Amino acid sequence: MSSSLRAGLTAAVVTLVADQASKLWLLDVFDLAHRGTVRVTPFFDLVLAWNIGISFGWFQNDGALAQFALMAVKVVAVIALGIWMARSRTLLATIALGMIIGGAIGNAIDRIVYGAVVDFALLHLEIGEKTFNWYVFNLADVAIVAGVIALLYDSLLGVPAAKAP
């Protein structure tokens, strides 16, 4: 196994462990469900949200068939990303793909265990009487977005990476 692939697998495992540990701690130790909204900074709150849809809460549906379809898509995506990661020619792309894979698996575990993805981070901006909220997200989502940004950077400005399968 190449050192690049080892780095990608490490990124996947670290992402998965950090994501699941943060969720378990917030649910079972910090007990976010009973605390309600917890203000951390003037622009960041902890708030429990159960996402039954896909990214950013799109396609909300808690039916068994919809949940099965989402899981099937995730399995296919993780396999395809894993093949891409194994063929990747740059360290940045390999680590980015590992972060995406780890985040996807972390959110899939939530879907299996809880029937929904555990989201808890809320960024917001208060201007006068108005409050502008971003979507509620988690560490898996952060890793997926960071991985996509790194892939875009690598494909546009870095050494050409292997094509996706």
C-alpha positions in Angstrom: 0.0 0.0 0.0 1.4 3.4 -1.0 2.0 6.1 1.6 -0.5 8.3 -0.2 -3.3 5.7 0.1 -2.3 5.1 3.7 -2.8 8.9 4.3 -6.2 8.8 2.6 -7.3 5.9 4.7 -6.0 7.6 7.9 -8.0 10.7 6.9 -11.1 8.6 6.5 -10.6 6.9 9.9 -9.8 10.2 11.7 -12.8 11.9 10.2 -15.1 9.1 11.1 -13.8 8.8 14.7 -13.9 12.6 15.3 -17.4 12.8 13.8 -18.9 9.9 15.8 -17.1 10.9 19.0 -18.4 14.4 18.8 -22.0 13.2 18.3 -21.8 10.6 21.0 -20.4 13.2 23.4 -23.0 15.8 22.6 -25.9 13.3 22.8 -24.8 11.1 25.8 -22.4 13.2 27.9 -23.3 16.9 27.2 -27.0 15.9 26.8 -27.7 18.5 24.1 -31.2 17.2 23.7 -32.2 18.4 27.1 -30.1 21.6 27.1 -31.8 23.0 24.0 -29.8 25.8 22.2 -26.4 26.4 23.8 -24.8 29.7 22.8 -21.1 29.2 22.3 -20.1 32.5 20.6 -22.2 35.4 19.3 -22.2 33.6 15.9 -22.2 29.9 16.8 -24.7 27.8 18.8 -25.0 24.1 19.6 -28.5 22.9 18.7 -29.7 19.4 18.1 -31.3 18.7 14.7 -32.2 15.3 13.3 -31.7 15.4 9.5 -33.8 12.8 7.7 -32.9 14.2 4.3 -29.6 14.6 2.5 -27.2 17.5 2.6 -28.5 20.7 3.9 -31.8 19.0 4.8 -32.9 18.6 1.2 -35.4 15.9 0.3 -36.7 15.4 3.8 -38.4 12.0 4.0 -38.5 9.5 6.9 -40.1 6.7 5.0 -38.4 3.3 5.0 -38.0 3.2 1.2 -36.5 6.7 1.1 -34.1 5.9 3.9 -33.1 2.7 2.1 -32.6 4.6 -1.1 -30.4 7.1 0.6 -28.3 4.4 2.2 -27.9 2.6 -1.2 -26.7 5.8 -2.8 -24.2 6.3 0.0 -22.8 2.8 -0.3 -22.3 3.2 -4.0 -20.7 6.6 -3.5 -18.3 5.4 -0.9 -17.3 2.4 -3.1 -16.7 4.8 -6.1 -14.8 7.3 -3.9 -12.7 4.4 -2.5 -11.8 3.3 -6.0 -11.0 6.9 -7.0 -8.9 7.3 -3.8 -6.9 4.1 -4.6 -6.2 5.4 -8.1 -5.4 9.0 -7.1 -2.1 10.4 -8.1 -1.8 13.3 -5.6 -1.6 13.3 -1.8 -4.0 16.2 -1.6 -6.7 14.4 -3.6 -6.2 11.2 -1.7 -6.6 12.8 1.7 -9.6 14.9 0.4 -11.3 11.7 -0.8 -10.5 10.1 2.6 -12.2 13.0 4.4 -15.3 12.7 2.1 -15.4 8.9 2.7 -15.1 9.3 6.4 -17.8 11.9 6.5 -20.1 9.9 4.4 -19.7 6.8 6.5 -20.1 8.9 9.7 -23.5 10.2 8.5 -24.5 6.7 7.3 -23.8 5.3 10.7 -26.2 8.0 12.2 -28.8 7.0 9.7 -28.5 3.3 10.7 -28.4 3.9 14.4 -30.8 6.9 14.8 -32.8 6.9 11.6 -31.5 10.4 10.9 -28.2 12.3 10.8 -27.2 14.1 14.0 -26.6 17.7 13.2 -25.6 20.2 16.0 -23.6 23.2 14.7 -25.4 26.4 13.8 -23.7 29.4 12.5 -25.7 32.6 12.5 -25.4 36.4 12.0 -27.5 38.9 13.9 -28.0 42.3 12.3 -30.3 44.5 14.3 -33.6 42.7 14.8 -32.9 40.1 12.1 -31.0 36.8 12.5 -29.6 35.0 9.5 -29.1 31.2 10.2 -26.9 28.8 8.2 -27.9 25.2 8.0 -27.3 23.0 11.0 -24.4 20.7 10.3 -21.9 18.3 11.9 -18.2 17.4 11.6 -18.9 14.9 8.9 -20.4 17.7 6.8 -17.4 19.9 7.5 -15.1 17.1 6.3 -17.1 16.5 3.2 -17.2 20.2 2.2 -13.4 20.6 3.0 -12.7 17.5 1.0 -14.7 18.8 -2.0 -12.9 22.1 -1.8 -9.5 20.4 -1.7 -10.5 18.2 -4.7 -11.5 21.3 -6.6 -8.2 23.0 -5.7 -6.2 20.0 -6.7 -8.0 19.6 -10.0 -7.9 23.3 -10.9 -4.5 24.3 -9.5 -2.6 21.2 -8.5 -1.1 18.3 -10.4 -3.7 16.5 -12.5 -5.4 13.8 -10.4 -6.7 10.5 -11.6 -10.1 10.6 -13.1 -13.1 9.4 -11.0 -14.3 5.9 -11.8 
